[in-house]
Amino acid sequence: MAVLIDILGKETQVDELLARIEKEMEELKAKSNSIPLGDLQVRRYELPKSDTRLRESFYVVSAGQLIAADDLVTIEQLV
């Protein structure tokens, strides 16, 4: 699953949204790291397992769009 949002002219709101996501993920005790993708940095969050499934989310800003997905390959293909 992926979400693409046009963010042209909304950089301040995007920064605020990404900061809020970071804070909420910290509160949920998610592990986080950055993954290089060309000249971009994909932000990855891994939530603690509540069952046997790995729960990950990925965020990147590219070409005036915020892209969020639950799979790194999807992010790579959309970028």
mmCIF file of the N, C-alpha and C atoms, coordinates in Angstrom:
data_MODEL
# 
_entry.id   MODEL 
# 
loop_
_atom_site.group_PDB 
_atom_site.id 
_atom_site.type_symbol 
_atom_site.label_atom_id 
_atom_site.label_alt_id 
_atom_site.label_comp_id 
_atom_site.label_asym_id 
_atom_site.label_entity_id 
_atom_site.label_seq_id 
_atom_site.pdbx_PDB_ins_code 
_atom_site.Cartn_x 
_atom_site.Cartn_y 
_atom_site.Cartn_z 
_atom_site.occupancy 
_atom_site.B_iso_or_equiv 
_atom_site.pdbx_formal_charge 
_atom_site.auth_seq_id 
_atom_site.auth_comp_id 
_atom_site.auth_asym_id 
_atom_site.auth_atom_id 
_atom_site.pdbx_PDB_model_num 
ATOM 1   N N  . MET A 1 1  ? 0.842  -1.157  0.000  1.00 0.00 ? 1  MET A N  1 
ATOM 2   C CA . MET A 1 1  ? 0.000  0.000   0.000  1.00 0.00 ? 1  MET A CA 1 
ATOM 3   C C  . MET A 1 1  ? 0.895  1.230   0.000  1.00 0.00 ? 1  MET A C  1 
ATOM 4   N N  . ALA A 1 2  ? 0.487  2.254   -0.741 1.00 0.00 ? 2  ALA A N  1 
ATOM 5   C CA . ALA A 1 2  ? 1.251  3.501   -0.788 1.00 0.00 ? 2  ALA A CA 1 
ATOM 6   C C  . ALA A 1 2  ? 0.302  4.687   -0.909 1.00 0.00 ? 2  ALA A C  1 
ATOM 7   N N  . VAL A 1 3  ? 0.787  5.817   -0.417 1.00 0.00 ? 3  VAL A N  1 
ATOM 8   C CA . VAL A 1 3  ? 0.051  7.073   -0.516 1.00 0.00 ? 3  VAL A CA 1 
ATOM 9   C C  . VAL A 1 3  ? 1.001  8.105   -1.102 1.00 0.00 ? 3  VAL A C  1 
ATOM 10  N N  . LEU A 1 4  ? 0.545  8.821   -2.111 1.00 0.00 ? 4  LEU A N  1 
ATOM 11  C CA . LEU A 1 4  ? 1.315  9.905   -2.700 1.00 0.00 ? 4  LEU A CA 1 
ATOM 12  C C  . LEU A 1 4  ? 0.544  11.197  -2.495 1.00 0.00 ? 4  LEU A C  1 
ATOM 13  N N  . ILE A 1 5  ? 1.220  12.212  -1.966 1.00 0.00 ? 5  ILE A N  1 
ATOM 14  C CA . ILE A 1 5  ? 0.577  13.486  -1.683 1.00 0.00 ? 5  ILE A CA 1 
ATOM 15  C C  . ILE A 1 5  ? 1.381  14.595  -2.342 1.00 0.00 ? 5  ILE A C  1 
ATOM 16  N N  . ASP A 1 6  ? 0.704  15.439  -3.134 1.00 0.00 ? 6  ASP A N  1 
ATOM 17  C CA . ASP A 1 6  ? 1.342  16.592  -3.743 1.00 0.00 ? 6  ASP A CA 1 
ATOM 18  C C  . ASP A 1 6  ? 1.628  17.604  -2.644 1.00 0.00 ? 6  ASP A C  1 
ATOM 19  N N  . ILE A 1 7  ? 2.888  17.999  -2.497 1.00 0.00 ? 7  ILE A N  1 
ATOM 20  C CA . ILE A 1 7  ? 3.255  18.895  -1.405 1.00 0.00 ? 7  ILE A CA 1 
ATOM 21  C C  . ILE A 1 7  ? 3.850  20.214  -1.887 1.00 0.00 ? 7  ILE A C  1 
ATOM 22  N N  . LEU A 1 8  ? 3.764  20.507  -3.171 1.00 0.00 ? 8  LEU A N  1 
ATOM 23  C CA . LEU A 1 8  ? 4.333  21.749  -3.678 1.00 0.00 ? 8  LEU A CA 1 
ATOM 24  C C  . LEU A 1 8  ? 3.730  22.935  -2.942 1.00 0.00 ? 8  LEU A C  1 
ATOM 25  N N  . GLY A 1 9  ? 4.596  23.793  -2.416 1.00 0.00 ? 9  GLY A N  1 
ATOM 26  C CA . GLY A 1 9  ? 4.153  24.970  -1.692 1.00 0.00 ? 9  GLY A CA 1 
ATOM 27  C C  . GLY A 1 9  ? 3.703  24.689  -0.274 1.00 0.00 ? 9  GLY A C  1 
ATOM 28  N N  . LYS A 1 10 ? 3.855  23.462  0.182  1.00 0.00 ? 10 LYS A N  1 
ATOM 29  C CA . LYS A 1 10 ? 3.395  23.076  1.529  1.00 0.00 ? 10 LYS A CA 1 
ATOM 30  C C  . LYS A 1 10 ? 4.532  22.495  2.354  1.00 0.00 ? 10 LYS A C  1 
ATOM 31  N N  . GLU A 1 11 ? 5.743  22.993  2.112  1.00 0.00 ? 11 GLU A N  1 
ATOM 32  C CA . GLU A 1 11 ? 6.920  22.429  2.766  1.00 0.00 ? 11 GLU A CA 1 
ATOM 33  C C  . GLU A 1 11 ? 6.850  22.533  4.289  1.00 0.00 ? 11 GLU A C  1 
ATOM 34  N N  . THR A 1 12 ? 6.343  23.650  4.808  1.00 0.00 ? 12 THR A N  1 
ATOM 35  C CA . THR A 1 12 ? 6.236  23.823  6.260  1.00 0.00 ? 12 THR A CA 1 
ATOM 36  C C  . THR A 1 12 ? 5.305  22.778  6.856  1.00 0.00 ? 12 THR A C  1 
ATOM 37  N N  . GLN A 1 13 ? 4.158  22.565  6.223  1.00 0.00 ? 13 GLN A N  1 
ATOM 38  C CA . GLN A 1 13 ? 3.206  21.570  6.723  1.00 0.00 ? 13 GLN A CA 1 
ATOM 39  C C  . GLN A 1 13 ? 3.801  20.162  6.659  1.00 0.00 ? 13 GLN A C  1 
ATOM 40  N N  . VAL A 1 14 ? 4.561  19.886  5.618  1.00 0.00 ? 14 VAL A N  1 
ATOM 41  C CA . VAL A 1 14 ? 5.186  18.561  5.478  1.00 0.00 ? 14 VAL A CA 1 
ATOM 42  C C  . VAL A 1 14 ? 6.214  18.348  6.583  1.00 0.00 ? 14 VAL A C  1 
ATOM 43  N N  . ASP A 1 15 ? 7.017  19.376  6.845  1.00 0.00 ? 15 ASP A N  1 
ATOM 44  C CA . ASP A 1 15 ? 7.995  19.267  7.924  1.00 0.00 ? 15 ASP A CA 1 
ATOM 45  C C  . ASP A 1 15 ? 7.302  19.005  9.260  1.00 0.00 ? 15 ASP A C  1 
ATOM 46  N N  . GLU A 1 16 ? 6.199  19.699  9.504  1.00 0.00 ? 16 GLU A N  1 
ATOM 47  C CA . GLU A 1 16 ? 5.436  19.503  10.741 1.00 0.00 ? 16 GLU A CA 1 
ATOM 48  C C  . GLU A 1 16 ? 4.853  18.092  10.808 1.00 0.00 ? 16 GLU A C  1 
ATOM 49  N N  . LEU A 1 17 ? 4.325  17.610  9.687  1.00 0.00 ? 17 LEU A N  1 
ATOM 50  C CA . LEU A 1 17 ? 3.760  16.263  9.645  1.00 0.00 ? 17 LEU A CA 1 
ATOM 51  C C  . LEU A 1 17 ? 4.833  15.213  9.920  1.00 0.00 ? 17 LEU A C  1 
ATOM 52  N N  . LEU A 1 18 ? 5.976  15.343  9.271  1.00 0.00 ? 18 LEU A N  1 
ATOM 53  C CA . LEU A 1 18 ? 7.046  14.368  9.465  1.00 0.00 ? 18 LEU A CA 1 
ATOM 54  C C  . LEU A 1 18 ? 7.582  14.409  10.894 1.00 0.00 ? 18 LEU A C  1 
ATOM 55  N N  . ALA A 1 19 ? 7.636  15.589  11.496 1.00 0.00 ? 19 ALA A N  1 
ATOM 56  C CA . ALA A 1 19 ? 8.056  15.705  12.894 1.00 0.00 ? 19 ALA A CA 1 
ATOM 57  C C  . ALA A 1 19 ? 7.039  15.027  13.815 1.00 0.00 ? 19 ALA A C  1 
ATOM 58  N N  . ARG A 1 20 ? 5.754  15.199  13.501 1.00 0.00 ? 20 ARG A N  1 
ATOM 59  C CA . ARG A 1 20 ? 4.710  14.555  14.305 1.00 0.00 ? 20 ARG A CA 1 
ATOM 60  C C  . ARG A 1 20 ? 4.783  13.028  14.179 1.00 0.00 ? 20 ARG A C  1 
ATOM 61  N N  . ILE A 1 21 ? 5.008  12.550  12.961 1.00 0.00 ? 21 ILE A N  1 
ATOM 62  C CA . ILE A 1 21 ? 5.152  11.102  12.753 1.00 0.00 ? 21 ILE A CA 1 
ATOM 63  C C  . ILE A 1 21 ? 6.342  10.585  13.551 1.00 0.00 ? 21 ILE A C  1 
ATOM 64  N N  . GLU A 1 22 ? 7.457  11.302  13.505 1.00 0.00 ? 22 GLU A N  1 
ATOM 65  C CA . GLU A 1 22 ? 8.659  10.905  14.252 1.00 0.00 ? 22 GLU A CA 1 
ATOM 66  C C  . GLU A 1 22 ? 8.352  10.810  15.749 1.00 0.00 ? 22 GLU A C  1 
ATOM 67  N N  . LYS A 1 23 ? 7.671  11.819  16.272 1.00 0.00 ? 23 LYS A N  1 
ATOM 68  C CA . LYS A 1 23 ? 7.333  11.835  17.699 1.00 0.00 ? 23 LYS A CA 1 
ATOM 69  C C  . LYS A 1 23 ? 6.406  10.671  18.063 1.00 0.00 ? 23 LYS A C  1 
ATOM 70  N N  . GLU A 1 24 ? 5.380  10.458  17.244 1.00 0.00 ? 24 GLU A N  1 
ATOM 71  C CA . GLU A 1 24 ? 4.440  9.363   17.523 1.00 0.00 ? 24 GLU A CA 1 
ATOM 72  C C  . GLU A 1 24 ? 5.124  8.003   17.449 1.00 0.00 ? 24 GLU A C  1 
ATOM 73  N N  . MET A 1 25 ? 6.024  7.837   16.502 1.00 0.00 ? 25 MET A N  1 
ATOM 74  C CA . MET A 1 25 ? 6.744  6.572   16.392 1.00 0.00 ? 25 MET A CA 1 
ATOM 75  C C  . MET A 1 25 ? 7.661  6.361   17.595 1.00 0.00 ? 25 MET A C  1 
ATOM 76  N N  . GLU A 1 26 ? 8.300  7.424   18.068 1.00 0.00 ? 26 GLU A N  1 
ATOM 77  C CA . GLU A 1 26 ? 9.120  7.317   19.275 1.00 0.00 ? 26 GLU A CA 1 
ATOM 78  C C  . GLU A 1 26 ? 8.265  6.873   20.459 1.00 0.00 ? 26 GLU A C  1 
ATOM 79  N N  . GLU A 1 27 ? 7.066  7.457   20.579 1.00 0.00 ? 27 GLU A N  1 
ATOM 80  C CA . GLU A 1 27 ? 6.164  7.094   21.673 1.00 0.00 ? 27 GLU A CA 1 
ATOM 81  C C  . GLU A 1 27 ? 5.735  5.636   21.592 1.00 0.00 ? 27 GLU A C  1 
ATOM 82  N N  . LEU A 1 28 ? 5.638  5.109   20.379 1.00 0.00 ? 28 LEU A N  1 
ATOM 83  C CA . LEU A 1 28 ? 5.275  3.707   20.176 1.00 0.00 ? 28 LEU A CA 1 
ATOM 84  C C  . LEU A 1 28 ? 6.488  2.773   20.257 1.00 0.00 ? 28 LEU A C  1 
ATOM 85  N N  . LYS A 1 29 ? 7.647  3.369   20.553 1.00 0.00 ? 29 LYS A N  1 
ATOM 86  C CA . LYS A 1 29 ? 8.904  2.626   20.682 1.00 0.00 ? 29 LYS A CA 1 
ATOM 87  C C  . LYS A 1 29 ? 9.330  1.948   19.383 1.00 0.00 ? 29 LYS A C  1 
ATOM 88  N N  . ALA A 1 30 ? 9.060  2.630   18.278 1.00 0.00 ? 30 ALA A N  1 
ATOM 89  C CA . ALA A 1 30 ? 9.478  2.119   16.974 1.00 0.00 ? 30 ALA A CA 1 
ATOM 90  C C  . ALA A 1 30 ? 10.973 2.357   16.777 1.00 0.00 ? 30 ALA A C  1 
ATOM 91  N N  . LYS A 1 31 ? 11.617 1.418   16.131 1.00 0.00 ? 31 LYS A N  1 
ATOM 92  C CA . LYS A 1 31 ? 13.002 1.612   15.700 1.00 0.00 ? 31 LYS A CA 1 
ATOM 93  C C  . LYS A 1 31 ? 12.947 2.426   14.421 1.00 0.00 ? 31 LYS A C  1 
ATOM 94  N N  . SER A 1 32 ? 13.939 3.303   14.220 1.00 0.00 ? 32 SER A N  1 
ATOM 95  C CA . SER A 1 32 ? 13.940 4.096   12.991 1.00 0.00 ? 32 SER A CA 1 
ATOM 96  C C  . SER A 1 32 ? 15.355 4.225   12.447 1.00 0.00 ? 32 SER A C  1 
ATOM 97  N N  . ASN A 1 33 ? 15.425 4.390   11.150 1.00 0.00 ? 33 ASN A N  1 
ATOM 98  C CA . ASN A 1 33 ? 16.692 4.644   10.490 1.00 0.00 ? 33 ASN A CA 1 
ATOM 99  C C  . ASN A 1 33 ? 16.413 5.254   9.125  1.00 0.00 ? 33 ASN A C  1 
ATOM 100 N N  . SER A 1 34 ? 17.464 5.790   8.523  1.00 0.00 ? 34 SER A N  1 
ATOM 101 C CA . SER A 1 34 ? 17.373 6.342   7.175  1.00 0.00 ? 34 SER A CA 1 
ATOM 102 C C  . SER A 1 34 ? 18.044 5.391   6.207  1.00 0.00 ? 34 SER A C  1 
ATOM 103 N N  . ILE A 1 35 ? 17.423 5.238   5.045  1.00 0.00 ? 35 ILE A N  1 
ATOM 104 C CA . ILE A 1 35 ? 17.941 4.359   4.008  1.00 0.00 ? 35 ILE A CA 1 
ATOM 105 C C  . ILE A 1 35 ? 18.223 5.219   2.778  1.00 0.00 ? 35 ILE A C  1 
ATOM 106 N N  . PRO A 1 36 ? 19.467 5.235   2.297  1.00 0.00 ? 36 PRO A N  1 
ATOM 107 C CA . PRO A 1 36 ? 19.762 6.026   1.104  1.00 0.00 ? 36 PRO A CA 1 
ATOM 108 C C  . PRO A 1 36 ? 19.100 5.427   -0.135 1.00 0.00 ? 36 PRO A C  1 
ATOM 109 N N  . LEU A 1 37 ? 18.552 6.316   -0.950 1.00 0.00 ? 37 LEU A N  1 
ATOM 110 C CA . LEU A 1 37 ? 17.940 5.926   -2.224 1.00 0.00 ? 37 LEU A CA 1 
ATOM 111 C C  . LEU A 1 37 ? 18.325 6.993   -3.233 1.00 0.00 ? 37 LEU A C  1 
ATOM 112 N N  . GLY A 1 38 ? 19.418 6.749   -3.941 1.00 0.00 ? 38 GLY A N  1 
ATOM 113 C CA . GLY A 1 38 ? 19.965 7.788   -4.813 1.00 0.00 ? 38 GLY A CA 1 
ATOM 114 C C  . GLY A 1 38 ? 20.393 8.966   -3.957 1.00 0.00 ? 38 GLY A C  1 
ATOM 115 N N  . ASP A 1 39 ? 19.910 10.162  -4.289 1.00 0.00 ? 39 ASP A N  1 
ATOM 116 C CA . ASP A 1 39 ? 20.244 11.343  -3.490 1.00 0.00 ? 39 ASP A CA 1 
ATOM 117 C C  . ASP A 1 39 ? 19.190 11.632  -2.416 1.00 0.00 ? 39 ASP A C  1 
ATOM 118 N N  . LEU A 1 40 ? 18.261 10.706  -2.212 1.00 0.00 ? 40 LEU A N  1 
ATOM 119 C CA . LEU A 1 40 ? 17.187 10.864  -1.222 1.00 0.00 ? 40 LEU A CA 1 
ATOM 120 C C  . LEU A 1 40 ? 17.481 10.017  0.014  1.00 0.00 ? 40 LEU A C  1 
ATOM 121 N N  . GLN A 1 41 ? 16.786 10.328  1.085  1.00 0.00 ? 41 GLN A N  1 
ATOM 122 C CA . GLN A 1 41 ? 16.838 9.535   2.305  1.00 0.00 ? 41 GLN A CA 1 
ATOM 123 C C  . GLN A 1 41 ? 15.422 9.068   2.625  1.00 0.00 ? 41 GLN A C  1 
ATOM 124 N N  . VAL A 1 42 ? 15.232 7.764   2.648  1.00 0.00 ? 42 VAL A N  1 
ATOM 125 C CA . VAL A 1 42 ? 13.941 7.177   2.999  1.00 0.00 ? 42 VAL A CA 1 
ATOM 126 C C  . VAL A 1 42 ? 13.956 6.936   4.508  1.00 0.00 ? 42 VAL A C  1 
ATOM 127 N N  . ARG A 1 43 ? 12.939 7.422   5.191  1.00 0.00 ? 43 ARG A N  1 
ATOM 128 C CA . ARG A 1 43 ? 12.829 7.204   6.636  1.00 0.00 ? 43 ARG A CA 1 
ATOM 129 C C  . ARG A 1 43 ? 12.042 5.922   6.866  1.00 0.00 ? 43 ARG A C  1 
ATOM 130 N N  . ARG A 1 44 ? 12.622 5.003   7.626  1.00 0.00 ? 44 ARG A N  1 
ATOM 131 C CA . ARG A 1 44 ? 12.014 3.703   7.905  1.00 0.00 ? 44 ARG A CA 1 
ATOM 132 C C  . ARG A 1 44 ? 11.690 3.609   9.389  1.00 0.00 ? 44 ARG A C  1 
ATOM 133 N N  . TYR A 1 45 ? 10.489 3.133   9.687  1.00 0.00 ? 45 TYR A N  1 
ATOM 134 C CA . TYR A 1 45 ? 10.075 2.877   11.064 1.00 0.00 ? 45 TYR A CA 1 
ATOM 135 C C  . TYR A 1 45 ? 9.658  1.426   11.176 1.00 0.00 ? 45 TYR A C  1 
ATOM 136 N N  . GLU A 1 46 ? 10.109 0.794   12.255 1.00 0.00 ? 46 GLU A N  1 
ATOM 137 C CA . GLU A 1 46 ? 9.716  -0.597  12.537 1.00 0.00 ? 46 GLU A CA 1 
ATOM 138 C C  . GLU A 1 46 ? 9.078  -0.621  13.914 1.00 0.00 ? 46 GLU A C  1 
ATOM 139 N N  . LEU A 1 47 ? 7.793  -0.913  13.938 1.00 0.00 ? 47 LEU A N  1 
ATOM 140 C CA . LEU A 1 47 ? 7.065  -0.986  15.206 1.00 0.00 ? 47 LEU A CA 1 
ATOM 141 C C  . LEU A 1 47 ? 7.351  -2.305  15.901 1.00 0.00 ? 47 LEU A C  1 
ATOM 142 N N  . PRO A 1 48 ? 7.332  -2.310  17.232 1.00 0.00 ? 48 PRO A N  1 
ATOM 143 C CA . PRO A 1 48 ? 7.515  -3.579  17.948 1.00 0.00 ? 48 PRO A CA 1 
ATOM 144 C C  . PRO A 1 48 ? 6.469  -4.600  17.500 1.00 0.00 ? 48 PRO A C  1 
ATOM 145 N N  . LYS A 1 49 ? 6.894  -5.840  17.441 1.00 0.00 ? 49 LYS A N  1 
ATOM 146 C CA . LYS A 1 49 ? 5.984  -6.897  16.999 1.00 0.00 ? 49 LYS A CA 1 
ATOM 147 C C  . LYS A 1 49 ? 4.911  -7.129  18.053 1.00 0.00 ? 49 LYS A C  1 
ATOM 148 N N  . SER A 1 50 ? 3.656  -7.122  17.617 1.00 0.00 ? 50 SER A N  1 
ATOM 149 C CA . SER A 1 50 ? 2.562  -7.473  18.517 1.00 0.00 ? 50 SER A CA 1 
ATOM 150 C C  . SER A 1 50 ? 2.063  -8.872  18.190 1.00 0.00 ? 50 SER A C  1 
ATOM 151 N N  . ASP A 1 51 ? 2.485  -9.381  17.072 1.00 0.00 ? 51 ASP A N  1 
ATOM 152 C CA . ASP A 1 51 ? 2.200  -10.757 16.659 1.00 0.00 ? 51 ASP A CA 1 
ATOM 153 C C  . ASP A 1 51 ? 3.421  -11.216 15.869 1.00 0.00 ? 51 ASP A C  1 
ATOM 154 N N  . THR A 1 52 ? 3.280  -12.071 14.926 1.00 0.00 ? 52 THR A N  1 
ATOM 155 C CA . THR A 1 52 ? 4.442  -12.562 14.178 1.00 0.00 ? 52 THR A CA 1 
ATOM 156 C C  . THR A 1 52 ? 4.786  -11.696 12.971 1.00 0.00 ? 52 THR A C  1 
ATOM 157 N N  . ARG A 1 53 ? 3.951  -10.710 12.652 1.00 0.00 ? 53 ARG A N  1 
ATOM 158 C CA . ARG A 1 53 ? 4.197  -9.851  11.487 1.00 0.00 ? 53 ARG A CA 1 
ATOM 159 C C  . ARG A 1 53 ? 5.135  -8.698  11.823 1.00 0.00 ? 53 ARG A C  1 
ATOM 160 N N  . LEU A 1 54 ? 6.008  -8.380  10.885 1.00 0.00 ? 54 LEU A N  1 
ATOM 161 C CA . LEU A 1 54 ? 6.846  -7.205  10.974 1.00 0.00 ? 54 LEU A CA 1 
ATOM 162 C C  . LEU A 1 54 ? 6.028  -6.021  10.469 1.00 0.00 ? 54 LEU A C  1 
ATOM 163 N N  . ARG A 1 55 ? 5.978  -4.956  11.245 1.00 0.00 ? 55 ARG A N  1 
ATOM 164 C CA . ARG A 1 55 ? 5.204  -3.781  10.846 1.00 0.00 ? 55 ARG A CA 1 
ATOM 165 C C  . ARG A 1 55 ? 6.171  -2.644  10.566 1.00 0.00 ? 55 ARG A C  1 
ATOM 166 N N  . GLU A 1 56 ? 6.296  -2.302  9.288  1.00 0.00 ? 56 GLU A N  1 
ATOM 167 C CA . GLU A 1 56 ? 7.203  -1.254  8.859  1.00 0.00 ? 56 GLU A CA 1 
ATOM 168 C C  . GLU A 1 56 ? 6.431  -0.178  8.108  1.00 0.00 ? 56 GLU A C  1 
ATOM 169 N N  . SER A 1 57 ? 6.991  1.021   8.130  1.00 0.00 ? 57 SER A N  1 
ATOM 170 C CA . SER A 1 57 ? 6.479  2.089   7.279  1.00 0.00 ? 57 SER A CA 1 
ATOM 171 C C  . SER A 1 57 ? 7.666  2.900   6.783  1.00 0.00 ? 57 SER A C  1 
ATOM 172 N N  . PHE A 1 58 ? 7.505  3.460   5.591  1.00 0.00 ? 58 PHE A N  1 
ATOM 173 C CA . PHE A 1 58 ? 8.575  4.186   4.925  1.00 0.00 ? 58 PHE A CA 1 
ATOM 174 C C  . PHE A 1 58 ? 8.029  5.517   4.419  1.00 0.00 ? 58 PHE A C  1 
ATOM 175 N N  . TYR A 1 59 ? 8.850  6.571   4.524  1.00 0.00 ? 59 TYR A N  1 
ATOM 176 C CA . TYR A 1 59 ? 8.450  7.909   4.084  1.00 0.00 ? 59 TYR A CA 1 
ATOM 177 C C  . TYR A 1 59 ? 9.605  8.548   3.332  1.00 0.00 ? 59 TYR A C  1 
ATOM 178 N N  . VAL A 1 60 ? 9.277  9.220   2.228  1.00 0.00 ? 60 VAL A N  1 
ATOM 179 C CA . VAL A 1 60 ? 10.286 9.957   1.480  1.00 0.00 ? 60 VAL A CA 1 
ATOM 180 C C  . VAL A 1 60 ? 9.611  11.123  0.764  1.00 0.00 ? 60 VAL A C  1 
ATOM 181 N N  . VAL A 1 61 ? 10.361 12.206  0.609  1.00 0.00 ? 61 VAL A N  1 
ATOM 182 C CA . VAL A 1 61 ? 9.900  13.345  -0.176 1.00 0.00 ? 61 VAL A CA 1 
ATOM 183 C C  . VAL A 1 61 ? 10.700 13.323  -1.465 1.00 0.00 ? 61 VAL A C  1 
ATOM 184 N N  . SER A 1 62 ? 9.987  13.311  -2.595 1.00 0.00 ? 62 SER A N  1 
ATOM 185 C CA . SER A 1 62 ? 10.637 13.237  -3.897 1.00 0.00 ? 62 SER A CA 1 
ATOM 186 C C  . SER A 1 62 ? 9.797  13.966  -4.941 1.00 0.00 ? 62 SER A C  1 
ATOM 187 N N  . ALA A 1 63 ? 10.441 14.832  -5.691 1.00 0.00 ? 63 ALA A N  1 
ATOM 188 C CA . ALA A 1 63 ? 9.803  15.513  -6.833 1.00 0.00 ? 63 ALA A CA 1 
ATOM 189 C C  . ALA A 1 63 ? 8.475  16.154  -6.453 1.00 0.00 ? 63 ALA A C  1 
ATOM 190 N N  . GLY A 1 64 ? 8.466  16.868  -5.332 1.00 0.00 ? 64 GLY A N  1 
ATOM 191 C CA . GLY A 1 64 ? 7.253  17.568  -4.924 1.00 0.00 ? 64 GLY A CA 1 
ATOM 192 C C  . GLY A 1 64 ? 6.146  16.694  -4.394 1.00 0.00 ? 64 GLY A C  1 
ATOM 193 N N  . GLN A 1 65 ? 6.497  15.475  -4.000 1.00 0.00 ? 65 GLN A N  1 
ATOM 194 C CA . GLN A 1 65 ? 5.502  14.558  -3.443 1.00 0.00 ? 65 GLN A CA 1 
ATOM 195 C C  . GLN A 1 65 ? 6.030  13.924  -2.166 1.00 0.00 ? 65 GLN A C  1 
ATOM 196 N N  . LEU A 1 66 ? 5.122  13.729  -1.223 1.00 0.00 ? 66 LEU A N  1 
ATOM 197 C CA . LEU A 1 66 ? 5.408  12.922  -0.041 1.00 0.00 ? 66 LEU A CA 1 
ATOM 198 C C  . LEU A 1 66 ? 4.885  11.529  -0.356 1.00 0.00 ? 66 LEU A C  1 
ATOM 199 N N  . ILE A 1 67 ? 5.762  10.552  -0.236 1.00 0.00 ? 67 ILE A N  1 
ATOM 200 C CA . ILE A 1 67 ? 5.385  9.172   -0.513 1.00 0.00 ? 67 ILE A CA 1 
ATOM 201 C C  . ILE A 1 67 ? 5.502  8.384   0.787  1.00 0.00 ? 67 ILE A C  1 
ATOM 202 N N  . ALA A 1 68 ? 4.437  7.694   1.135  1.00 0.00 ? 68 ALA A N  1 
ATOM 203 C CA . ALA A 1 68 ? 4.425  6.825   2.315  1.00 0.00 ? 68 ALA A CA 1 
ATOM 204 C C  . ALA A 1 68 ? 3.990  5.441   1.858  1.00 0.00 ? 68 ALA A C  1 
ATOM 205 N N  . ALA A 1 69 ? 4.674  4.432   2.359  1.00 0.00 ? 69 ALA A N  1 
ATOM 206 C CA . ALA A 1 69 ? 4.332  3.061   1.975  1.00 0.00 ? 69 ALA A CA 1 
ATOM 207 C C  . ALA A 1 69 ? 4.713  2.101   3.088  1.00 0.00 ? 69 ALA A C  1 
ATOM 208 N N  . ASP A 1 70 ? 4.200  0.890   2.973  1.00 0.00 ? 70 ASP A N  1 
ATOM 209 C CA . ASP A 1 70 ? 4.522  -0.139  3.958  1.00 0.00 ? 70 ASP A CA 1 
ATOM 210 C C  . ASP A 1 70 ? 5.560  -1.118  3.419  1.00 0.00 ? 70 ASP A C  1 
ATOM 211 N N  . ASP A 1 71 ? 6.221  -0.728  2.317  1.00 0.00 ? 71 ASP A N  1 
ATOM 212 C CA . ASP A 1 71 ? 7.164  -1.628  1.667  1.00 0.00 ? 71 ASP A CA 1 
ATOM 213 C C  . ASP A 1 71 ? 8.235  -0.805  0.965  1.00 0.00 ? 71 ASP A C  1 
ATOM 214 N N  . LEU A 1 72 ? 9.497  -1.102  1.199  1.00 0.00 ? 72 LEU A N  1 
ATOM 215 C CA . LEU A 1 72 ? 10.589 -0.344  0.597  1.00 0.00 ? 72 LEU A CA 1 
ATOM 216 C C  . LEU A 1 72 ? 10.614 -0.490  -0.920 1.00 0.00 ? 72 LEU A C  1 
ATOM 217 N N  . VAL A 1 73 ? 10.320 -1.664  -1.426 1.00 0.00 ? 73 VAL A N  1 
ATOM 218 C CA . VAL A 1 73 ? 10.326 -1.873  -2.884 1.00 0.00 ? 73 VAL A CA 1 
ATOM 219 C C  . VAL A 1 73 ? 9.300  -0.959  -3.550 1.00 0.00 ? 73 VAL A C  1 
ATOM 220 N N  . THR A 1 74 ? 8.151  -0.788  -2.928 1.00 0.00 ? 74 THR A N  1 
ATOM 221 C CA . THR A 1 74 ? 7.125  0.113   -3.467 1.00 0.00 ? 74 THR A CA 1 
ATOM 222 C C  . THR A 1 74 ? 7.666  1.544   -3.513 1.00 0.00 ? 74 THR A C  1 
ATOM 223 N N  . ILE A 1 75 ? 8.326  1.973   -2.458 1.00 0.00 ? 75 ILE A N  1 
ATOM 224 C CA . ILE A 1 75 ? 8.928  3.310   -2.433 1.00 0.00 ? 75 ILE A CA 1 
ATOM 225 C C  . ILE A 1 75 ? 9.936  3.449   -3.581 1.00 0.00 ? 75 ILE A C  1 
ATOM 226 N N  . GLU A 1 76 ? 10.809 2.466   -3.726 1.00 0.00 ? 76 GLU A N  1 
ATOM 227 C CA . GLU A 1 76 ? 11.818 2.510   -4.781 1.00 0.00 ? 76 GLU A CA 1 
ATOM 228 C C  . GLU A 1 76 ? 11.167 2.621   -6.150 1.00 0.00 ? 76 GLU A C  1 
ATOM 229 N N  . GLN A 1 77 ? 10.119 1.858   -6.404 1.00 0.00 ? 77 GLN A N  1 
ATOM 230 C CA . GLN A 1 77 ? 9.453  1.887   -7.700 1.00 0.00 ? 77 GLN A CA 1 
ATOM 231 C C  . GLN A 1 77 ? 8.755  3.223   -7.951 1.00 0.00 ? 77 GLN A C  1 
ATOM 232 N N  . LEU A 1 78 ? 8.164  3.809   -6.917 1.00 0.00 ? 78 LEU A N  1 
ATOM 233 C CA . LEU A 1 78 ? 7.453  5.079   -7.091 1.00 0.00 ? 78 LEU A CA 1 
ATOM 234 C C  . LEU A 1 78 ? 8.401  6.248   -7.279 1.00 0.00 ? 78 LEU A C  1 
ATOM 235 N N  . VAL A 1 79 ? 9.558  6.180   -6.621 1.00 0.00 ? 79 VAL A N  1 
ATOM 236 C CA . VAL A 1 79 ? 10.553 7.259   -6.791 1.00 0.00 ? 79 VAL A CA 1 
ATOM 237 C C  . VAL A 1 79 ? 11.095 7.202   -8.201 1.00 0.00 ? 79 VAL A C  1 
# 
